[in-house]
């Protein structure tokens, strides 16, 4: 279960770095900013997905 938490945190870190890169590259190279936007959306989705299964697994384990 600890691995699920660590992978969830890693996805949140990737999302924050991607959002920072979006703001950094927006006026310089919009295509690169859109790629980082995709990474940010994907990372948030994966973090929420991992969170859902981590909670589901912990509830199942407690039974």
Secondary structure, DSSP 4 states (H G I P E B T S, - for coil): -HHHHHHHHHHHHHHHHHHHHHHHHTTT-HHHHHHHHHHHHHHHHHHHHHHHHHHHHHHHHH-
